[in-house]
């Protein structure tokens, strides 16, 4: 049995590496063709473009892993069936569960590795990729620090700090703006509960302005609305709005608690946090679903059938998961339910197919 287990595992790993390499190559080619015109228009150096795609590699591997596992499962079992090896194994009294066990074990291991990559590597690679694209390639100002809930922006004569950024406004919360002379001497401090951006510029709400003279407060004034001249651009703030991709699960949890304690709705980020747990296990679900599909098709299936079926199931999984996650982000479904619903649906389909396979 150990020899048979190693044989199936080896065949599956070979097919998995082939499929994973093919999907990574396709992803890179499509992404490269999509971005190269914009990058070259910005005058980017080829070295920075290469660094960008290297930094994006962990994300590509993580996103293509479930589809690669599904295709490798279908092709491995389809190949064994076409060569009558599967028939020989079953004629020797080996059950389908024992034949499929190595594939399921490897797929579960890939899911665990994907979870670790998403927690330990992806946040760092996302921050690095964002810096390369925004600063080195598109030549944007590096004065904006891409942090989740502690935003700093410095320009000539002023320093701004905001505790929270909402990209849907766009708006800033918990604002402190220092106006300085000679780089260090404060001349004015503005504290505001929030600030929004309109066609005329930034407008602070519930603002308090303190004037300084000789290092001491000389006057204090309050404003319901206060127009402020800032060079912040909406594009820069929208980049900050994608910060959840650059956070670990623990950081997302703390950020949701911070939003809740501040009176803001954390539903969107709760759905994203739970999906960080559920999405890596898509590889195990795809393997479990692919096994009965491969066994039901029998020797009549070929490589083209396996590729087409895996692409169809994979795209269906992505579409269903995207729709259900969006329901969770807007509050139509509980975040936990929205994150795990797709895996649960496809798991039930796999169980039903497994029960109807002719043993």
C-alpha positions as CSV (number, residue, x, y, z in Angstrom):
1,X,0.0,0.0,0.0
2,X,2.9,2.4,0.7
3,X,4.2,1.7,-2.8
4,X,0.8,2.5,-4.3
5,X,0.4,5.6,-2.2
6,X,3.8,6.9,-3.3
7,X,3.0,6.1,-6.9
8,X,-0.3,8.1,-6.9
9,X,1.2,10.9,-4.9
10,X,4.2,11.2,-7.3
11,X,1.9,11.2,-10.3
12,X,-0.3,13.9,-8.8
13,X,2.7,16.1,-7.8
14,X,4.1,15.9,-11.3
15,X,0.8,17.0,-12.8
16,X,0.3,19.6,-10.1
17,X,3.6,21.3,-10.8
18,X,2.8,21.2,-14.6
19,X,-0.6,22.8,-14.0
20,X,0.7,25.3,-11.5
21,X,3.5,26.4,-13.8
22,X,1.0,26.8,-16.7
23,X,-1.4,28.9,-14.8
24,X,1.4,31.1,-13.4
25,X,2.7,31.6,-16.9
26,X,-0.7,32.5,-18.3
27,X,-1.3,34.9,-15.4
28,X,2.0,36.6,-15.8
29,X,1.6,37.0,-19.6
30,X,-2.0,38.5,-19.3
31,X,-1.0,40.8,-16.4
32,X,2.1,41.9,-18.2
33,X,0.2,42.7,-21.4
34,X,-2.3,44.6,-19.4
35,X,0.2,46.8,-17.4
36,X,3.2,47.2,-19.7
37,X,1.6,50.1,-21.7
38,X,0.9,52.1,-18.6
39,X,4.3,51.3,-17.0
40,X,6.3,52.3,-20.1
41,X,4.2,55.5,-20.4
42,X,5.3,56.4,-16.9
43,X,8.9,56.0,-18.0
44,X,9.5,52.9,-15.8
45,X,12.8,51.2,-15.8
46,X,12.7,47.5,-16.9
47,X,14.4,46.6,-13.6
48,X,11.5,48.0,-11.6
49,X,9.0,46.2,-13.8
50,X,10.7,42.9,-13.1
51,X,10.8,43.6,-9.4
52,X,7.0,44.4,-9.5
53,X,6.2,41.0,-11.0
54,X,8.6,39.2,-8.6
55,X,6.8,40.8,-5.6
56,X,3.5,39.7,-7.1
57,X,4.6,36.1,-7.4
58,X,3.3,34.9,-4.0
59,X,-0.2,36.4,-4.8
60,X,-0.2,34.6,-8.2
61,X,0.7,31.3,-6.6
62,X,-2.0,31.7,-4.0
63,X,-4.7,32.6,-6.4
64,X,-4.0,29.9,-9.0
65,X,-3.4,27.1,-6.5
66,X,-7.1,25.9,-6.2
67,X,-7.5,25.8,-10.0
68,X,-4.2,24.0,-10.4
69,X,-5.2,21.4,-7.8
70,X,-8.5,20.8,-9.5
71,X,-6.9,20.3,-12.9
72,X,-4.2,18.1,-11.6
73,X,-6.7,15.9,-9.8
74,X,-8.8,15.5,-13.0
75,X,-5.8,14.8,-15.2
76,X,-4.1,12.5,-12.8
77,X,-7.1,10.2,-12.2
78,X,-8.1,10.5,-15.9
79,X,-4.6,9.4,-17.0
80,X,-4.7,6.5,-14.6
81,X,-8.1,5.5,-15.9
82,X,-7.1,5.7,-19.6
83,X,-4.1,3.5,-19.0
84,X,-6.2,1.0,-17.1
85,X,-4.0,1.5,-14.0
86,X,-7.1,2.6,-12.0
87,X,-8.9,-0.6,-13.1
88,X,-6.0,-2.7,-12.1
89,X,-5.8,-1.1,-8.6
90,X,-9.6,-1.6,-8.0
91,X,-9.3,-5.2,-9.2
92,X,-6.7,-5.9,-6.6
93,X,-9.2,-4.8,-3.9
94,X,-8.0,-1.3,-3.4
95,X,-11.0,1.1,-2.8
96,X,-11.5,4.4,-4.3
97,X,-11.0,6.1,-0.9
98,X,-7.5,4.6,-0.6
99,X,-6.6,5.6,-4.1
100,X,-7.8,9.2,-3.6
101,X,-6.2,9.6,-0.1
102,X,-2.8,10.8,-1.3
103,X,-4.4,13.4,-3.5
104,X,-6.6,14.7,-0.7
105,X,-3.7,14.8,1.8
106,X,-1.5,16.8,-0.6
107,X,-4.4,19.2,-1.4
108,X,-5.0,19.7,2.3
109,X,-1.3,20.4,2.8
110,X,-1.4,22.9,0.0
111,X,-4.4,24.6,1.7
112,X,-2.5,24.9,5.0
113,X,0.6,26.3,3.1
114,X,-1.6,28.8,1.3
115,X,-3.0,30.0,4.6
116,X,0.5,30.4,6.0
117,X,1.6,32.3,2.8
118,X,-1.4,34.6,3.1
119,X,-0.5,35.3,6.7
120,X,3.3,35.6,6.6
121,X,4.3,36.5,3.1
122,X,1.4,38.2,1.2
123,X,1.1,41.3,3.4
124,X,4.8,42.1,3.0
125,X,4.8,41.3,-0.7
126,X,1.7,43.5,-1.2
127,X,3.3,46.4,0.6
128,X,6.5,46.0,-1.5
129,X,4.5,45.7,-4.7
130,X,2.5,48.8,-3.9
131,X,5.6,50.8,-3.2
132,X,7.3,49.6,-6.4
133,X,4.2,50.5,-8.5
134,X,3.3,53.8,-6.9
135,X,6.7,55.3,-6.2
136,X,9.3,53.6,-8.5
137,X,7.2,53.0,-11.6
138,X,4.5,55.6,-11.6
139,X,6.7,58.2,-9.9
140,X,4.2,59.2,-7.2
141,X,5.3,61.0,-4.1
142,X,6.7,58.7,-1.4
143,X,5.5,61.1,1.3
144,X,2.3,59.1,1.8
145,X,3.0,56.1,4.1
146,X,0.7,53.2,3.2
147,X,-0.4,52.3,6.7
148,X,-3.8,50.9,7.7
149,X,-5.1,53.2,10.4
150,X,-2.3,55.7,11.1
151,X,-1.9,57.9,8.0
152,X,0.8,60.5,7.7
153,X,1.3,63.0,4.9
154,X,3.9,65.7,4.7
155,X,4.2,68.5,2.2
156,X,5.8,71.9,2.2
157,X,4.9,73.8,5.3
158,X,2.4,71.2,6.8
159,X,2.2,67.8,8.3
160,X,-1.1,65.8,8.4
161,X,-2.0,62.8,10.5
162,X,-5.3,60.9,10.2
163,X,-6.4,57.9,12.3
164,X,-8.7,56.4,9.6
165,X,-9.3,56.6,5.9
166,X,-12.6,55.7,4.2
167,X,-12.2,55.3,0.5
168,X,-15.9,55.4,-0.3
169,X,-16.1,59.1,0.6
170,X,-13.2,59.7,0.2
171,X,-12.9,60.9,3.8
172,X,-10.5,61.1,6.7
173,X,-11.3,60.6,10.3
174,X,-9.5,61.9,13.4
175,X,-7.4,64.6,11.7
176,X,-4.6,66.7,13.0
177,X,-2.9,69.2,10.7
178,X,0.2,71.1,11.8
179,X,1.4,74.1,9.8
180,X,5.1,74.8,10.5
181,X,7.7,77.4,9.7
182,X,11.3,76.4,8.9
183,X,10.4,72.8,9.1
184,X,10.0,72.6,12.9
185,X,8.4,75.7,14.4
186,X,4.6,75.3,14.7
187,X,2.5,78.2,13.7
188,X,-1.0,76.6,13.5
189,X,-2.6,73.4,14.6
190,X,-6.0,72.2,13.2
191,X,-7.9,69.3,14.8
192,X,-11.0,68.0,13.0
193,X,-13.4,65.1,13.5
194,X,-13.5,64.4,9.8
195,X,-12.6,65.7,6.4
196,X,-14.1,65.1,3.0
197,X,-12.9,65.8,-0.6
198,X,-15.0,67.7,-3.1
199,X,-14.4,69.5,-6.3
200,X,-12.9,72.5,-4.5
201,X,-10.6,70.6,-2.2
202,X,-10.5,69.3,1.3
203,X,-13.2,70.4,3.8
204,X,-12.7,69.7,7.5
205,X,-15.8,69.3,9.8
206,X,-16.0,70.3,13.4
207,X,-12.6,71.8,13.3
208,X,-10.7,73.6,16.1
209,X,-7.8,75.9,15.0
210,X,-5.1,76.9,17.5
211,X,-2.7,79.7,16.6
212,X,0.9,79.6,18.1
213,X,3.1,82.5,18.8
214,X,6.6,82.0,20.4
215,X,5.7,78.4,21.0
216,X,2.5,79.1,23.0
217,X,-1.1,79.1,22.0
218,X,-2.2,82.7,21.2
219,X,-5.8,82.1,20.0
220,X,-8.4,79.3,19.5
221,X,-11.2,79.2,17.0
222,X,-13.9,76.7,16.1
223,X,-15.4,76.0,12.7
224,X,-18.3,73.8,11.6
225,X,-16.7,73.6,8.1
226,X,-13.2,74.7,7.2
227,X,-11.7,74.6,3.7
228,X,-8.1,73.4,3.8
229,X,-5.5,73.5,1.0
230,X,-3.8,70.1,0.8
231,X,-2.1,68.4,-2.2
232,X,-3.5,65.0,-1.4
233,X,-5.0,63.3,-4.5
234,X,-8.0,60.9,-4.6
235,X,-5.8,58.3,-6.4
236,X,-3.5,58.3,-3.4
237,X,-6.3,57.8,-1.0
238,X,-7.9,55.0,-3.1
239,X,-4.6,53.1,-2.8
240,X,-4.9,53.4,0.9
241,X,-8.4,52.0,0.7
242,X,-7.0,48.6,-0.4
243,X,-5.1,48.3,2.8
244,X,-6.8,45.0,3.9
245,X,-4.7,43.1,1.4
246,X,-1.6,44.3,3.2
247,X,-2.7,43.2,6.7
248,X,-2.4,39.9,8.5
249,X,-5.5,38.3,10.0
250,X,-4.5,39.5,13.5
251,X,-4.1,43.0,12.2
252,X,-7.5,42.8,10.4
253,X,-9.1,41.7,13.7
254,X,-7.6,44.6,15.6
255,X,-8.6,47.0,12.9
256,X,-12.2,45.7,13.0
257,X,-12.2,46.2,16.8
258,X,-10.9,49.7,16.3
259,X,-13.6,50.5,13.8
260,X,-16.3,49.1,16.1
261,X,-15.0,51.0,19.2
262,X,-14.9,54.2,17.1
263,X,-18.6,53.8,16.1
264,X,-17.9,52.7,12.5
265,X,-19.3,49.6,10.7
266,X,-16.6,46.9,10.4
267,X,-18.8,44.5,8.4
268,X,-16.8,44.9,5.1
269,X,-13.5,44.1,6.8
270,X,-15.0,41.3,8.9
271,X,-16.0,39.5,5.7
272,X,-12.5,40.0,4.3
273,X,-11.0,38.7,7.5
274,X,-13.0,35.5,7.5
275,X,-12.4,35.0,3.8
276,X,-8.7,35.0,4.6
277,X,-9.4,31.7,6.5
278,X,-11.8,30.2,4.0
279,X,-10.1,30.9,0.6
280,X,-6.9,28.9,1.2
281,X,-9.1,25.8,1.8
282,X,-10.4,26.1,-1.7
283,X,-7.6,23.8,-2.9
284,X,-8.8,21.0,-0.6
285,X,-12.4,21.5,-1.8
286,X,-11.4,21.5,-5.4
287,X,-9.5,18.2,-5.0
288,X,-12.5,16.6,-3.2
289,X,-14.8,17.8,-5.9
290,X,-12.5,16.8,-8.8
291,X,-12.1,13.1,-7.7
292,X,-15.7,12.0,-8.3
293,X,-15.8,14.0,-11.5
294,X,-12.8,12.1,-12.8
295,X,-14.1,8.8,-11.6
296,X,-17.5,9.3,-13.2
297,X,-16.1,10.1,-16.6
298,X,-14.0,6.9,-16.7
299,X,-11.8,6.0,-19.6
300,X,-13.8,8.0,-22.1
301,X,-12.4,11.3,-20.8
302,X,-9.2,12.8,-22.2
303,X,-6.8,15.6,-21.5
304,X,-9.0,18.2,-23.2
305,X,-12.0,17.1,-21.2
306,X,-10.1,17.4,-17.9
307,X,-8.8,20.9,-18.8
308,X,-12.2,22.1,-19.9
309,X,-14.0,20.7,-16.9
310,X,-11.5,22.1,-14.4
311,X,-11.6,25.6,-16.0
312,X,-15.4,25.5,-15.9
313,X,-15.6,24.4,-12.3
314,X,-12.9,26.8,-11.3
315,X,-14.5,29.9,-12.9
316,X,-17.8,28.9,-11.4
317,X,-16.2,28.7,-7.9
318,X,-14.7,32.2,-8.4
319,X,-17.9,33.7,-9.6
320,X,-20.1,32.2,-6.8
321,X,-17.5,33.1,-4.1
322,X,-17.2,36.7,-5.4
323,X,-21.0,37.2,-5.3
324,X,-21.5,35.7,-1.8
325,X,-18.5,37.6,-0.4
326,X,-20.0,40.8,-1.7
327,X,-23.2,40.0,0.1
328,X,-21.2,39.6,3.3
329,X,-19.4,42.9,2.8
330,X,-22.6,44.9,2.5
331,X,-24.3,43.1,5.4
332,X,-26.8,41.0,3.5
333,X,-25.2,37.9,5.0
334,X,-23.2,37.4,8.2
335,X,-19.5,37.7,7.5
336,X,-18.7,34.2,8.6
337,X,-21.5,32.7,6.5
338,X,-20.4,34.7,3.4
339,X,-16.8,33.6,3.8
340,X,-17.5,29.9,4.1
341,X,-20.7,29.5,2.1
342,X,-19.0,28.8,-1.3
343,X,-16.7,26.1,0.2
344,X,-19.7,24.5,1.9
345,X,-21.8,24.5,-1.3
346,X,-19.0,22.9,-3.3
347,X,-18.3,20.4,-0.5
348,X,-21.9,19.3,-0.5
349,X,-21.8,18.9,-4.3
350,X,-18.6,16.8,-3.9
351,X,-20.2,14.6,-1.2
352,X,-23.3,14.0,-3.4
353,X,-21.1,13.1,-6.4
354,X,-18.9,10.8,-4.2
355,X,-22.0,9.0,-3.0
356,X,-23.3,8.4,-6.5
357,X,-20.0,7.1,-7.9
358,X,-20.2,3.4,-9.0
359,X,-17.9,1.6,-6.7
